[in-house]
Amino acid sequence: MSYPKLTPWPFIDPESPPDGYIKVAKSIDLARQISPDDIWHFFVFERYLIINRKIWLKGSEGSSGQYATRQYEYPIAGARWFVDTIERFFLPPDHHNAVPRGKFNVRGEVEGETLGVTRGAAYGGQYVPGYSFDNLNRIEHSTVMPEGPYCQMFKMGDPWLFDDGLFELFKEIAERHEKGEF
Protein backbone atom coordinates (compact mmCIF):
# COMPACT_ATOMS: atom_id res chain seq x y z
CA MET A 1 0.00 0.00 0.00
CA SER A 2 1.28 3.45 -0.88
CA TYR A 3 1.07 6.41 1.47
CA PRO A 4 1.43 10.07 0.52
CA LYS A 5 4.96 11.27 1.24
CA LEU A 6 5.63 14.40 3.26
CA THR A 7 8.44 16.83 2.52
CA PRO A 8 11.73 15.51 3.96
CA TRP A 9 12.73 17.08 7.25
CA PRO A 10 16.03 19.00 7.12
CA PHE A 11 18.94 17.17 8.76
CA ILE A 12 20.01 18.64 12.07
CA ASP A 13 23.40 18.61 13.71
CA PRO A 14 22.88 17.03 17.15
CA GLU A 15 25.83 18.98 18.56
CA SER A 16 24.39 22.29 17.39
CA PRO A 17 20.63 21.96 16.91
CA PRO A 18 18.62 24.84 15.45
CA ASP A 19 16.78 27.24 17.76
CA GLY A 20 13.67 25.75 19.29
CA TYR A 21 14.91 22.15 19.30
CA ILE A 22 14.92 20.60 22.76
CA LYS A 23 17.28 17.67 23.34
CA VAL A 24 15.27 15.36 25.57
CA ALA A 25 17.41 12.20 25.63
CA LYS A 26 20.18 10.16 24.11
CA SER A 27 20.77 6.45 23.83
CA ILE A 28 23.42 4.04 22.57
CA ASP A 29 22.71 0.83 20.69
CA LEU A 30 25.50 -1.12 22.40
CA ALA A 31 25.14 -4.15 20.12
CA ARG A 32 25.65 -2.15 16.92
CA GLN A 33 27.78 0.79 18.08
CA ILE A 34 30.30 1.68 15.38
CA SER A 35 32.38 4.23 17.30
CA PRO A 36 32.36 6.06 20.65
CA ASP A 37 30.46 8.97 19.06
CA ASP A 38 27.70 6.62 17.79
CA ILE A 39 24.92 8.08 19.92
CA TRP A 40 21.25 8.47 19.04
CA HIS A 41 19.87 11.88 20.05
CA PHE A 42 16.19 12.54 20.71
CA PHE A 43 14.83 16.03 20.11
CA VAL A 44 11.42 17.63 20.36
CA PHE A 45 10.57 20.49 18.06
CA GLU A 46 7.07 21.94 18.11
CA ARG A 47 4.87 18.83 17.86
CA TYR A 48 7.53 16.45 16.52
CA LEU A 49 9.96 13.89 17.89
CA ILE A 50 13.20 13.79 15.89
CA ILE A 51 15.63 10.89 16.36
CA ASN A 52 19.06 11.63 14.95
CA ARG A 53 22.53 10.09 14.78
CA LYS A 54 25.67 11.70 13.34
CA ILE A 55 28.88 9.69 13.19
CA TRP A 56 32.28 10.05 11.54
CA LEU A 57 33.02 7.40 8.93
CA LYS A 58 36.71 6.89 8.31
CA GLY A 59 37.74 7.06 4.70
CA SER A 60 39.44 4.24 2.88
CA GLU A 61 42.94 4.54 1.50
CA GLY A 62 43.48 8.08 0.27
CA SER A 63 40.07 9.50 1.20
CA SER A 64 39.44 11.69 4.21
CA GLY A 65 36.15 10.26 5.44
CA GLN A 66 32.86 12.01 6.11
CA TYR A 67 30.08 12.53 8.61
CA ALA A 68 27.01 10.35 8.17
CA THR A 69 23.64 11.38 9.55
CA ARG A 70 20.47 9.32 9.89
CA GLN A 71 17.26 10.89 11.03
CA TYR A 72 13.68 9.85 11.77
CA GLU A 73 10.67 12.09 12.43
CA TYR A 74 7.35 11.36 14.13
CA PRO A 75 4.50 13.33 15.66
CA ILE A 76 5.41 13.60 19.36
CA ALA A 77 2.16 11.81 20.28
CA GLY A 78 3.64 8.86 18.38
CA ALA A 79 5.88 8.10 21.38
CA ARG A 80 2.83 7.01 23.41
CA TRP A 81 1.37 5.17 20.41
CA PHE A 82 4.68 3.28 19.98
CA VAL A 83 4.82 2.24 23.65
CA ASP A 84 1.18 1.13 23.70
CA THR A 85 1.57 -0.78 20.45
CA ILE A 86 4.71 -2.63 21.60
CA GLU A 87 2.86 -3.65 24.76
CA ARG A 88 0.07 -5.15 22.62
CA PHE A 89 2.56 -7.74 21.29
CA PHE A 90 2.89 -9.11 24.85
CA LEU A 91 -0.80 -9.42 25.74
CA PRO A 92 -2.34 -12.89 26.06
CA PRO A 93 -3.67 -14.11 22.70
CA ASP A 94 -7.29 -14.00 23.87
CA HIS A 95 -7.04 -10.35 25.03
CA HIS A 96 -9.25 -8.05 22.91
CA ASN A 97 -6.35 -5.65 22.19
CA ALA A 98 -3.59 -8.22 21.57
CA VAL A 99 -1.76 -8.21 18.26
CA PRO A 100 -3.04 -11.37 16.57
CA ARG A 101 -0.52 -14.20 16.66
CA GLY A 102 1.29 -14.48 13.36
CA LYS A 103 0.86 -10.77 12.60
CA PHE A 104 4.15 -8.88 12.46
CA ASN A 105 3.08 -5.27 12.05
CA VAL A 106 0.52 -2.79 13.29
CA ARG A 107 -0.39 0.52 11.70
CA GLY A 108 -2.28 3.52 13.01
CA GLU A 109 -2.80 7.19 12.32
CA VAL A 110 -1.34 9.70 14.77
CA GLU A 111 -1.78 13.44 14.15
CA GLY A 112 -2.31 12.90 10.43
CA GLU A 113 0.68 10.59 9.85
CA THR A 114 0.53 6.82 9.40
CA LEU A 115 2.82 5.13 11.91
CA GLY A 116 3.68 1.50 12.32
CA VAL A 117 5.43 -1.00 14.51
CA THR A 118 7.00 -3.98 12.78
CA ARG A 119 8.52 -7.09 14.35
CA GLY A 120 11.70 -8.11 12.53
CA ALA A 121 13.97 -11.14 12.80
CA ALA A 122 17.23 -9.18 12.48
CA TYR A 123 16.37 -5.59 13.48
CA GLY A 124 19.07 -5.62 16.16
CA GLY A 125 21.76 -7.10 13.93
CA GLN A 126 22.38 -10.58 12.60
CA TYR A 127 20.12 -13.08 14.42
CA VAL A 128 18.92 -10.39 16.86
CA PRO A 129 15.15 -9.83 16.70
CA GLY A 130 13.62 -6.47 17.40
CA TYR A 131 11.04 -3.91 16.42
CA SER A 132 10.95 -0.88 14.16
CA PHE A 133 9.08 2.36 14.68
CA ASP A 134 7.84 3.27 11.21
CA ASN A 135 6.56 6.45 9.63
CA LEU A 136 4.92 5.45 6.36
CA ASN A 137 4.49 9.08 5.26
CA ARG A 138 8.19 9.91 5.43
CA ILE A 139 10.96 8.60 3.19
CA GLU A 140 14.01 6.99 4.79
CA HIS A 141 16.85 9.47 4.53
CA SER A 142 20.50 9.72 5.43
CA THR A 143 23.42 11.80 4.25
CA VAL A 144 25.23 8.72 2.96
CA MET A 145 22.57 6.62 1.26
CA PRO A 146 20.52 7.92 -1.67
CA GLU A 147 16.87 8.65 -0.97
CA GLY A 148 14.72 5.77 -1.98
CA PRO A 149 11.08 4.78 -1.97
CA TYR A 150 11.25 3.24 1.50
CA CYS A 151 9.47 4.60 4.54
CA GLN A 152 11.34 5.56 7.69
CA MET A 153 11.96 2.53 9.89
CA PHE A 154 13.89 3.17 13.10
CA LYS A 155 15.08 -0.37 13.89
CA MET A 156 15.79 -1.45 17.47
CA GLY A 157 17.00 -4.83 18.67
CA ASP A 158 15.31 -6.43 21.67
CA PRO A 159 18.46 -6.01 23.85
CA TRP A 160 18.61 -2.25 23.18
CA LEU A 161 14.88 -1.83 23.59
CA PHE A 162 14.30 -3.91 26.71
CA ASP A 163 17.66 -4.46 28.43
CA ASP A 164 19.47 -1.19 27.70
CA GLY A 165 16.59 1.17 28.50
CA LEU A 166 15.30 2.38 25.13
CA PHE A 167 11.71 1.28 25.82
CA GLU A 168 11.79 3.13 29.16
CA LEU A 169 13.16 6.18 27.34
CA PHE A 170 10.17 6.14 24.96
CA LYS A 171 7.83 5.84 27.96
CA GLU A 172 9.53 8.80 29.63
CA ILE A 173 9.23 10.94 26.47
CA ALA A 174 5.53 10.02 26.19
CA GLU A 175 4.89 10.88 29.85
CA ARG A 176 6.72 14.20 29.64
CA HIS A 177 4.74 15.13 26.53
CA GLU A 178 1.46 14.22 28.26
CA LYS A 179 2.44 16.39 31.24
CA GLY A 180 2.93 19.31 28.88
CA GLU A 181 6.69 19.65 29.33
CA PHE A 182 7.08 20.09 25.57
C-alpha positions as CSV (number, residue, x, y, z in Angstrom):
1,M,0.0,0.0,0.0
2,S,1.3,3.4,-0.9
3,Y,1.1,6.4,1.5
4,P,1.4,10.1,0.5
5,K,5.0,11.3,1.2
6,L,5.6,14.4,3.3
7,T,8.4,16.8,2.5
8,P,11.7,15.5,4.0
9,W,12.7,17.1,7.3
10,P,16.0,19.0,7.1
11,F,18.9,17.2,8.8
12,I,20.0,18.6,12.1
13,D,23.4,18.6,13.7
14,P,22.9,17.0,17.1
15,E,25.8,19.0,18.6
16,S,24.4,22.3,17.4
17,P,20.6,22.0,16.9
18,P,18.6,24.8,15.5
19,D,16.8,27.2,17.8
20,G,13.7,25.7,19.3
21,Y,14.9,22.1,19.3
22,I,14.9,20.6,22.8
23,K,17.3,17.7,23.3
24,V,15.3,15.4,25.6
25,A,17.4,12.2,25.6
26,K,20.2,10.2,24.1
27,S,20.8,6.4,23.8
28,I,23.4,4.0,22.6
29,D,22.7,0.8,20.7
30,L,25.5,-1.1,22.4
31,A,25.1,-4.1,20.1
32,R,25.7,-2.1,16.9
33,Q,27.8,0.8,18.1
34,I,30.3,1.7,15.4
35,S,32.4,4.2,17.3
36,P,32.4,6.1,20.6
37,D,30.5,9.0,19.1
38,D,27.7,6.6,17.8
39,I,24.9,8.1,19.9
40,W,21.3,8.5,19.0
41,H,19.9,11.9,20.0
42,F,16.2,12.5,20.7
43,F,14.8,16.0,20.1
44,V,11.4,17.6,20.4
45,F,10.6,20.5,18.1
46,E,7.1,21.9,18.1
47,R,4.9,18.8,17.9
48,Y,7.5,16.4,16.5
49,L,10.0,13.9,17.9
50,I,13.2,13.8,15.9
51,I,15.6,10.9,16.4
52,N,19.1,11.6,14.9
53,R,22.5,10.1,14.8
54,K,25.7,11.7,13.3
55,I,28.9,9.7,13.2
56,W,32.3,10.1,11.5
57,L,33.0,7.4,8.9
58,K,36.7,6.9,8.3
59,G,37.7,7.1,4.7
60,S,39.4,4.2,2.9
61,E,42.9,4.5,1.5
62,G,43.5,8.1,0.3
63,S,40.1,9.5,1.2
64,S,39.4,11.7,4.2
65,G,36.1,10.3,5.4
66,Q,32.9,12.0,6.1
67,Y,30.1,12.5,8.6
68,A,27.0,10.4,8.2
69,T,23.6,11.4,9.5
70,R,20.5,9.3,9.9
71,Q,17.3,10.9,11.0
72,Y,13.7,9.9,11.8
73,E,10.7,12.1,12.4
74,Y,7.4,11.4,14.1
75,P,4.5,13.3,15.7
76,I,5.4,13.6,19.4
77,A,2.2,11.8,20.3
78,G,3.6,8.9,18.4
79,A,5.9,8.1,21.4
80,R,2.8,7.0,23.4
81,W,1.4,5.2,20.4
82,F,4.7,3.3,20.0
83,V,4.8,2.2,23.7
84,D,1.2,1.1,23.7
85,T,1.6,-0.8,20.4
86,I,4.7,-2.6,21.6
87,E,2.9,-3.7,24.8
88,R,0.1,-5.1,22.6
89,F,2.6,-7.7,21.3
90,F,2.9,-9.1,24.9
91,L,-0.8,-9.4,25.7
92,P,-2.3,-12.9,26.1
93,P,-3.7,-14.1,22.7
94,D,-7.3,-14.0,23.9
95,H,-7.0,-10.3,25.0
96,H,-9.2,-8.1,22.9
97,N,-6.3,-5.6,22.2
98,A,-3.6,-8.2,21.6
99,V,-1.8,-8.2,18.3
100,P,-3.0,-11.4,16.6
101,R,-0.5,-14.2,16.7
102,G,1.3,-14.5,13.4
103,K,0.9,-10.8,12.6
104,F,4.2,-8.9,12.5
105,N,3.1,-5.3,12.0
106,V,0.5,-2.8,13.3
107,R,-0.4,0.5,11.7
108,G,-2.3,3.5,13.0
109,E,-2.8,7.2,12.3
110,V,-1.3,9.7,14.8
111,E,-1.8,13.4,14.2
112,G,-2.3,12.9,10.4
113,E,0.7,10.6,9.8
114,T,0.5,6.8,9.4
115,L,2.8,5.1,11.9
116,G,3.7,1.5,12.3
117,V,5.4,-1.0,14.5
118,T,7.0,-4.0,12.8
119,R,8.5,-7.1,14.4
120,G,11.7,-8.1,12.5
121,A,14.0,-11.1,12.8
122,A,17.2,-9.2,12.5
123,Y,16.4,-5.6,13.5
124,G,19.1,-5.6,16.2
125,G,21.8,-7.1,13.9
126,Q,22.4,-10.6,12.6
127,Y,20.1,-13.1,14.4
128,V,18.9,-10.4,16.9
129,P,15.2,-9.8,16.7
130,G,13.6,-6.5,17.4
131,Y,11.0,-3.9,16.4
132,S,11.0,-0.9,14.2
133,F,9.1,2.4,14.7
134,D,7.8,3.3,11.2
135,N,6.6,6.4,9.6
136,L,4.9,5.4,6.4
137,N,4.5,9.1,5.3
138,R,8.2,9.9,5.4
139,I,11.0,8.6,3.2
140,E,14.0,7.0,4.8
141,H,16.8,9.5,4.5
142,S,20.5,9.7,5.4
143,T,23.4,11.8,4.3
144,V,25.2,8.7,3.0
145,M,22.6,6.6,1.3
146,P,20.5,7.9,-1.7
147,E,16.9,8.7,-1.0
148,G,14.7,5.8,-2.0
149,P,11.1,4.8,-2.0
150,Y,11.3,3.2,1.5
151,C,9.5,4.6,4.5
152,Q,11.3,5.6,7.7
153,M,12.0,2.5,9.9
154,F,13.9,3.2,13.1
155,K,15.1,-0.4,13.9
156,M,15.8,-1.4,17.5
157,G,17.0,-4.8,18.7
158,D,15.3,-6.4,21.7
159,P,18.5,-6.0,23.8
160,W,18.6,-2.3,23.2
161,L,14.9,-1.8,23.6
162,F,14.3,-3.9,26.7
163,D,17.7,-4.5,28.4
164,D,19.5,-1.2,27.7
165,G,16.6,1.2,28.5
166,L,15.3,2.4,25.1
167,F,11.7,1.3,25.8
168,E,11.8,3.1,29.2
169,L,13.2,6.2,27.3
170,F,10.2,6.1,25.0
171,K,7.8,5.8,28.0
172,E,9.5,8.8,29.6
173,I,9.2,10.9,26.5
174,A,5.5,10.0,26.2
175,E,4.9,10.9,29.9
176,R,6.7,14.2,29.6
177,H,4.7,15.1,26.5
178,E,1.5,14.2,28.3
179,K,2.4,16.4,31.2
180,G,2.9,19.3,28.9
181,E,6.7,19.6,29.3
182,F,7.1,20.1,25.6
